Amino acid sequence: MALPDESVVHGSKASPQDLPAVDRLLRAPDTQSLIAAHGHTLVAGEARALLDALRPRAVAGQLPLADVQPEAMQAALLERVQARLAPRMQRVLNLTGTVIHTNLGRALLADEALAHLLRLMAGPNNLEYDLATGGRGDRDSVVEELLTTLTGAEAATVVNNNAAAVLLTLGAMARDREVIVSRGELVEIGGAFRMPDVMASAGAHMVEVGTTNRTHPRDYEEAITERTALLLKVHTSNYAVQGFTASVDESVLAGIAHARGLPVATDLGSGSLVDLAAYGLPREPLPQEKLAAGCDVVTFSGDKLLGGPQAGLIVGSKEAVGRIRKFPMKRALRMSKLPLAALEATLRLYLRPERLAQDLPTLRLLTRPLEAIQATARAVHGPLAEAVAPRFTVEPVALQGQIGSGSLPVERLPSAGLALAPAGITRKGIGRALDQLAQALRQLPLPVIGRIADDRLLLDLRCLEDAADLLGQLPHLRERLA
Ligand SMILES: *Cc1c(COP(=O)(O)O)cnc(C)c1O
């Protein structure tokens, strides 16, 4: 806040009587223009809140007289109104090195998906209206044909997210009955999503078989009883069991299940629709492979490797998907028109696989050539070093990034970036200096999120496609560090 004349008011404190009445503050010329822009309700509410905040400090004799001068009061009110109107959800720069970052919103939407949303959402649409017959339509039909075309499934349905897809599948296929699952696959995805708890929420009884590291076909066979409803596989996407291991793959499991008239479901988690190995990336299992192996249901996320909005995709046999679709919980877990439109546009990109690495931002970032990332590092290095000098030094570094969101946690993506280290400071002060730097970066107009490791702040530049996003903010950073 600007002090009008520090030399005059220095040291003097305001008393409660020095605070203006709300009416006087509202009549001030600057406040009047604020009211013209935003209306009386918001501005008057903030004016009252401002006075309420200042009063106790004035009573305590801790409020500088300068702060209650008309200019200072109006500036403070403007700041409050702007802060109130500022969106809490903001764009940020993800320089963590993790491309699909759950805390940073996961997959980025493709231009086509954004354009589709913009075109559709301002007006009515045919979400549940059949334009051919003029009768009621089914919102699933917006994406079902795309999903069956892309995965080879007989049928498909979609829900709010993959956690919902798993919950719904278990509820519809195994409520009050038993689900057999390997002890090596009882995953926790994060938060409250733990496979045993999801089973319980769905009303299914979990029957664990095998051990943490080894599960065999006979383990499943011996556990099947007349109470069994489903055999479940869970892709252990966020950890790896290595060494002396054995698991039963879907084709064997489907053989065991189908011989007894039982279905098999697989929760893939990330579930890429294209073979990542073709792009030089670590391989992830594909829904189409799991269906070909005989799975009756495959569930996967919309906003992980698929590169779309938050969604839970369920593909499989007509019978299984039909049961899932008719289960009452489906209504509570259904997708809204917003992500559904984005999902449709995202899935349509997969009809042109040759263009996918350009059209789908997630894949574009994952396949960004190392030389391009290094070139960005070179372009940013000098200006960044200048902005953080003399408190920090900057040097280019080779980094190891991650795909993220539980995908392939043991695989690393060779990347490049910049390392910022505190200069001329004792060992003890390093942690604090780095925390301050991280905070200054987070407080930029376009917040920059890096990571701290080995006494340095690392900025992985894989996801910085436009260096100007960072360069344009360096004057603000310099100011914050001054
Ligand atoms: C991520 C994940 C989920 C949850 O998916 P959301 O789309 O985040 O709800 C479930 N199962 C597995 C194996 C996962 O990796």
The ligand as an SDF file (V2000), in Angstrom:
LIG
                    3D

 15 15  0  0  0  0  0  0  0  0999 V2000
   -5.8270  -43.3610  -11.4450 C   0  0  0  0  0  0  0  0  0  0  0  0
   -6.3920  -44.6970  -11.1890 C   0  0  0  0  0  0  0  0  0  0  0  0
   -7.7170  -44.8420  -10.7550 C   0  0  0  0  0  0  0  0  0  0  0  0
   -8.5940  -43.6530  -10.4930 C   0  0  0  0  0  0  0  0  0  0  0  0
   -8.8580  -42.9700  -11.6690 O   0  0  0  0  0  0  0  0  0  0  0  0
   -9.4460  -41.4640  -11.5920 P   0  0  0  0  0  0  0  0  0  0  0  0
   -9.7460  -41.1380  -13.0100 O   0  0  0  0  0  0  0  0  0  0  0  0
   -8.3990  -40.6420  -10.9610 O   0  0  0  0  0  0  0  0  0  0  0  0
  -10.6740  -41.5430  -10.7600 O   0  0  0  0  0  0  0  0  0  0  0  0
   -8.1960  -46.1050  -10.5330 C   0  0  0  0  0  0  0  0  0  0  0  0
   -7.4170  -47.2020  -10.7400 N   0  0  0  0  0  0  0  0  0  0  0  0
   -6.1330  -47.1010  -11.1580 C   0  0  0  0  0  0  0  0  0  0  0  0
   -5.3280  -48.3450  -11.3380 C   0  0  0  0  0  0  0  0  0  0  0  0
   -5.5830  -45.8530  -11.4010 C   0  0  0  0  0  0  0  0  0  0  0  0
   -4.3080  -45.7320  -11.8070 O   0  0  0  0  0  0  0  0  0  0  0  0
  1  2  1  0
  2  3  1  0
  2 14  2  0
  3  4  1  0
  3 10  2  0
  4  5  1  0
  5  6  1  0
  6  7  2  0
  6  8  1  0
  6  9  1  0
 10 11  1  0
 11 12  2  0
 12 13  1  0
 12 14  1  0
 14 15  1  0
M  END
$$$$
